[in-house]
């Protein structure tokens, strides 16, 4: 291996480690509700999320393999790119989750997300463990988290949490419809 080859691979990995946290921040800013739902799902049901991600990943891999052997190779490339983006949406939630565990009081909303993204990206650089275990597991977990966050509805809001604002709204509307005499005097004065 020449020195130029080493430089190219080093630049590629350094660039990837700079770009990944930025992509995760971008996804968190563009689709905050989906990233939040995925972030809520990861610690609650990590194994189910992983196995859903493994199933979707196997399905997409099979489709890409089949499409690449036909005249629809450009479609296979588009499907691969879409599935990678889909998985990175879920990994964005994983980065936000890791960052929320590392956050300090008074942080801006994006700082834990960036902090978690940097820690996650640097953990992918660990030889053997990061390359062959952490990175693929994070992508599969991200695929499952994004899939479940988008296609499964969030748990229903408890009735007590909905009833309180409704009662407050009814009181506000009744005060507008039946103003007291002191309010009438203030308007006339």
Secondary structure, 3 states (H helix, E strand, C coil): CCHHHHHHHHHHHHHHHHHHHHHHHHHHHHCHHHHHHHHHHHHHCHHHHHHHHHHHHHHHHHHHHHHHCCCCHHHHHHHHHHHHHHHHHHHHHHHHHHHHHCCCCCCCHHHHHHHHHHHHHHHCCCCCHHHHHHHHHHHHHHHHHHHHHHHCCCCCCCHHHHHHHHHHHHHHHHHHHCCCHHHHHHHHC
